[in-house]
Amino acid sequence: MSDRGYAERLAANREEKDEFFAEHPQSPIPPEHREGFDGLEYFPPDPDYRVEATVTVHEEPEPVEMETTASNPVRYLRIVTFSFEIDGEEHELAGYRQEGDDGAIFVPFRDKTTGQQTYHQGRYMELEPDDELEDGDAVVVDFNLAYSPFCAYSETFACPLPPEENWLETVVPAGERAPAFAESE
């Protein structure tokens, strides 16, 4: 897909999400903030942060306890590791699922924008591969789709925090920026 077509599709997705956040009863934005809400803040679409990653599948996934913004940790299974390059440097992110779940792969992460331009607890991505992943597969990890968890908007949500293995030592200026009115700044 051309960069232009990609940017247009991304803009449409962002518009749809803004509409949900502004109007939907299940929006994470507290009602008192909705009237003044005029859309989420994003970094401009950047194809450099749409990277090809090599997959390592964990045949016997290890359990990982993730702390949450509430007091109860949640248990995930580390099912894959994604290896990729950003600005010529190698990085890895683990992908998780909860036991018994076969939906999207959950990729919570922090980077050098965390607490600066992005939500101070980290951001999330979800990957939905078309087929079962196998060792050596190449998948696209698109940081332009990185988003703030619902707890960035309201303390009524409990959100898993990215484990230390998913703290990137680089700047990823892509995806959602920190909400203007984040509750727990």
C-alpha positions as a Markdown table, in Angstrom:
| # | Residue | x | y | z |
|---|---|---|---|---|
| 1 | Met | 0.0 | 0.0 | 0.0 |
| 2 | Ser | 1.3 | 3.5 | -0.8 |
| 3 | Asp | 2.3 | 5.8 | 2.0 |
| 4 | Arg | -0.5 | 8.1 | 1.0 |
| 5 | Gly | -3.1 | 5.3 | 1.1 |
| 6 | Tyr | -1.8 | 4.1 | 4.4 |
| 7 | Ala | -1.9 | 7.7 | 5.9 |
| 8 | Glu | -5.5 | 8.0 | 4.7 |
| 9 | Arg | -6.6 | 4.7 | 6.2 |
| 10 | Leu | -4.8 | 5.7 | 9.5 |
| 11 | Ala | -6.6 | 9.1 | 9.5 |
| 12 | Ala | -9.9 | 7.3 | 9.0 |
| 13 | Asn | -9.2 | 4.9 | 11.9 |
| 14 | Arg | -8.3 | 7.8 | 14.1 |
| 15 | Glu | -11.4 | 9.8 | 13.2 |
| 16 | Glu | -13.6 | 6.7 | 14.0 |
| 17 | Lys | -11.9 | 6.3 | 17.4 |
| 18 | Asp | -12.3 | 10.0 | 18.2 |
| 19 | Glu | -16.0 | 9.7 | 17.4 |
| 20 | Phe | -16.3 | 6.7 | 19.8 |
| 21 | Phe | -14.4 | 8.5 | 22.6 |
| 22 | Ala | -16.6 | 11.6 | 22.1 |
| 23 | Glu | -20.0 | 10.0 | 21.9 |
| 24 | His | -20.2 | 6.3 | 22.9 |
| 25 | Pro | -21.6 | 5.4 | 26.4 |
| 26 | Gln | -18.6 | 3.1 | 26.9 |
| 27 | Ser | -16.1 | 5.8 | 26.1 |
| 28 | Pro | -13.3 | 5.8 | 28.7 |
| 29 | Ile | -13.4 | 9.7 | 28.8 |
| 30 | Pro | -15.3 | 10.8 | 31.9 |
| 31 | Pro | -18.6 | 12.5 | 31.0 |
| 32 | Glu | -17.4 | 15.9 | 32.4 |
| 33 | His | -14.5 | 15.9 | 29.8 |
| 34 | Arg | -16.5 | 14.8 | 26.8 |
| 35 | Glu | -18.1 | 18.1 | 25.8 |
| 36 | Gly | -14.7 | 19.7 | 25.4 |
| 37 | Phe | -13.2 | 16.7 | 23.8 |
| 38 | Asp | -12.1 | 17.4 | 20.2 |
| 39 | Gly | -10.0 | 14.4 | 19.4 |
| 40 | Leu | -7.0 | 12.5 | 20.6 |
| 41 | Glu | -3.5 | 13.7 | 20.1 |
| 42 | Tyr | -1.3 | 11.7 | 17.7 |
| 43 | Phe | 2.1 | 11.8 | 16.3 |
| 44 | Pro | 2.0 | 12.3 | 12.5 |
| 45 | Pro | 1.8 | 9.0 | 10.6 |
| 46 | Asp | 5.4 | 7.8 | 9.9 |
| 47 | Pro | 6.1 | 4.8 | 7.7 |
| 48 | Asp | 9.6 | 4.4 | 9.5 |
| 49 | Tyr | 7.7 | 3.2 | 12.6 |
| 50 | Arg | 5.9 | 0.5 | 10.6 |
| 51 | Val | 8.6 | -2.1 | 11.0 |
| 52 | Glu | 9.0 | -5.7 | 9.8 |
| 53 | Ala | 9.7 | -8.0 | 12.8 |
| 54 | Thr | 10.9 | -11.6 | 12.9 |
| 55 | Val | 8.9 | -13.9 | 15.1 |
| 56 | Thr | 10.2 | -16.3 | 17.7 |
| 57 | Val | 7.3 | -18.5 | 18.9 |
| 58 | His | 7.5 | -19.8 | 22.5 |
| 59 | Glu | 6.2 | -23.3 | 22.3 |
| 60 | Glu | 5.8 | -23.6 | 26.0 |
| 61 | Pro | 4.8 | -20.0 | 26.9 |
| 62 | Glu | 6.0 | -18.7 | 30.2 |
| 63 | Pro | 3.6 | -17.0 | 32.6 |
| 64 | Val | 4.3 | -13.4 | 33.2 |
| 65 | Glu | 2.7 | -11.5 | 36.1 |
| 66 | Met | 2.0 | -7.9 | 35.0 |
| 67 | Glu | 1.4 | -5.2 | 37.6 |
| 68 | Thr | -1.7 | -3.1 | 37.0 |
| 69 | Thr | -2.7 | 0.4 | 37.7 |
| 70 | Ala | -5.0 | -1.2 | 40.4 |
| 71 | Ser | -3.5 | -3.4 | 43.1 |
| 72 | Asn | -4.2 | -6.7 | 41.4 |
| 73 | Pro | -1.6 | -8.2 | 39.1 |
| 74 | Val | -2.8 | -10.1 | 36.0 |
| 75 | Arg | -1.2 | -13.2 | 34.5 |
| 76 | Tyr | -0.4 | -13.4 | 30.8 |
| 77 | Leu | 1.6 | -16.0 | 28.8 |
| 78 | Arg | 4.6 | -14.8 | 26.8 |
| 79 | Ile | 3.8 | -16.5 | 23.5 |
| 80 | Val | 6.1 | -14.7 | 21.0 |
| 81 | Thr | 9.0 | -12.4 | 20.7 |
| 82 | Phe | 9.2 | -9.8 | 17.9 |
| 83 | Ser | 12.7 | -8.8 | 16.8 |
| 84 | Phe | 13.0 | -5.6 | 14.7 |
| 85 | Glu | 15.1 | -2.6 | 13.8 |
| 86 | Ile | 14.4 | 1.0 | 14.6 |
| 87 | Asp | 16.9 | 3.6 | 13.4 |
| 88 | Gly | 19.5 | 0.9 | 12.7 |
| 89 | Glu | 19.3 | -0.6 | 16.2 |
| 90 | Glu | 17.9 | -4.1 | 17.1 |
| 91 | His | 15.0 | -4.2 | 19.5 |
| 92 | Glu | 12.7 | -6.9 | 20.9 |
| 93 | Leu | 9.2 | -6.9 | 22.2 |
| 94 | Ala | 7.3 | -9.8 | 23.8 |
| 95 | Gly | 3.7 | -10.5 | 22.8 |
| 96 | Tyr | 1.3 | -12.0 | 25.3 |
| 97 | Arg | -2.1 | -13.6 | 25.6 |
| 98 | Gln | -4.1 | -14.6 | 28.6 |
| 99 | Glu | -4.4 | -18.4 | 29.1 |
| 100 | Gly | -7.2 | -19.8 | 26.9 |
| 101 | Asp | -7.3 | -16.7 | 24.7 |
| 102 | Asp | -6.6 | -17.1 | 21.0 |
| 103 | Gly | -7.4 | -13.5 | 19.9 |
| 104 | Ala | -5.1 | -10.6 | 19.3 |
| 105 | Ile | -1.5 | -10.7 | 20.6 |
| 106 | Phe | -1.1 | -8.0 | 23.3 |
| 107 | Val | 2.1 | -6.0 | 23.1 |
| 108 | Pro | 2.3 | -3.4 | 25.9 |
| 109 | Phe | 5.5 | -1.3 | 25.8 |
| 110 | Arg | 7.3 | 1.8 | 27.1 |
| 111 | Asp | 9.8 | 3.8 | 25.2 |
| 112 | Lys | 11.7 | 7.1 | 25.6 |
| 113 | Thr | 8.6 | 9.1 | 24.9 |
| 114 | Thr | 6.8 | 7.5 | 28.0 |
| 115 | Gly | 6.0 | 10.1 | 30.6 |
| 116 | Gln | 7.1 | 12.9 | 28.1 |
| 117 | Gln | 4.9 | 13.0 | 25.0 |
| 118 | Thr | 3.0 | 9.7 | 25.8 |
| 119 | Tyr | 1.1 | 8.3 | 28.7 |
| 120 | His | 3.4 | 7.8 | 31.7 |
| 121 | Gln | 2.4 | 4.1 | 32.2 |
| 122 | Gly | 3.2 | 3.1 | 28.7 |
| 123 | Arg | 1.2 | 2.3 | 25.6 |
| 124 | Tyr | -0.4 | -0.8 | 23.9 |
| 125 | Met | -0.5 | -2.4 | 20.5 |
| 126 | Glu | -2.5 | -5.5 | 19.4 |
| 127 | Leu | -1.4 | -7.7 | 16.5 |
| 128 | Glu | -3.9 | -9.9 | 14.8 |
| 129 | Pro | -2.0 | -12.2 | 12.5 |
| 130 | Asp | -4.0 | -13.9 | 9.8 |
| 131 | Asp | -2.5 | -17.3 | 10.6 |
| 132 | Glu | -0.9 | -19.1 | 13.5 |
| 133 | Leu | 2.6 | -17.6 | 13.8 |
| 134 | Glu | 5.7 | -19.8 | 13.3 |
| 135 | Asp | 9.4 | -19.2 | 14.0 |
| 136 | Gly | 11.0 | -17.0 | 11.5 |
| 137 | Asp | 7.7 | -15.5 | 10.2 |
| 138 | Ala | 7.9 | -11.8 | 9.3 |
| 139 | Val | 5.1 | -9.6 | 10.6 |
| 140 | Val | 4.5 | -5.9 | 10.5 |
| 141 | Val | 4.6 | -4.1 | 13.9 |
| 142 | Asp | 3.0 | -0.8 | 13.4 |
| 143 | Phe | 3.8 | 1.7 | 16.1 |
| 144 | Asn | 1.5 | 4.2 | 14.4 |
| 145 | Leu | -1.3 | 2.1 | 15.9 |
| 146 | Ala | 0.1 | 2.4 | 19.5 |
| 147 | Tyr | -2.5 | 3.6 | 21.8 |
| 148 | Ser | -3.0 | 4.8 | 25.4 |
| 149 | Pro | -4.8 | 2.3 | 27.7 |
| 150 | Phe | -8.2 | 3.3 | 29.1 |
| 151 | Cys | -6.7 | 4.0 | 32.5 |
| 152 | Ala | -5.0 | 7.1 | 30.9 |
| 153 | Tyr | -8.4 | 8.7 | 30.7 |
| 154 | Ser | -10.0 | 7.5 | 34.0 |
| 155 | Glu | -8.9 | 5.8 | 37.2 |
| 156 | Thr | -11.9 | 3.6 | 37.1 |
| 157 | Phe | -10.0 | 1.3 | 34.7 |
| 158 | Ala | -7.3 | -1.2 | 35.8 |
| 159 | Cys | -4.7 | -1.6 | 33.1 |
| 160 | Pro | -1.7 | -4.0 | 32.9 |
| 161 | Leu | 1.7 | -2.2 | 33.0 |
| 162 | Pro | 4.3 | -3.1 | 30.4 |
| 163 | Pro | 6.8 | -5.5 | 32.0 |
| 164 | Glu | 10.4 | -4.4 | 32.0 |
| 165 | Glu | 11.3 | -6.7 | 29.1 |
| 166 | Asn | 9.1 | -4.5 | 26.9 |
| 167 | Trp | 10.8 | -1.2 | 27.8 |
| 168 | Leu | 12.4 | 0.0 | 24.6 |
| 169 | Glu | 15.6 | 2.1 | 25.0 |
| 170 | Thr | 14.7 | 4.3 | 22.0 |
| 171 | Val | 12.3 | 7.0 | 21.1 |
| 172 | Val | 9.1 | 5.9 | 19.2 |
| 173 | Pro | 7.4 | 9.1 | 18.1 |
| 174 | Ala | 4.4 | 7.3 | 16.6 |
| 175 | Gly | 0.8 | 6.5 | 17.6 |
| 176 | Glu | -1.1 | 8.2 | 20.3 |
| 177 | Arg | 0.3 | 11.0 | 22.4 |
| 178 | Ala | -0.6 | 11.5 | 26.1 |
| 179 | Pro | -4.2 | 12.6 | 26.7 |
| 180 | Ala | -4.4 | 16.3 | 27.4 |
| 181 | Phe | -6.4 | 15.7 | 30.6 |
| 182 | Ala | -4.9 | 12.4 | 31.8 |
| 183 | Glu | -6.2 | 11.7 | 35.3 |
| 184 | Ser | -3.1 | 10.4 | 36.9 |
| 185 | Glu | -0.4 | 12.9 | 35.8 |
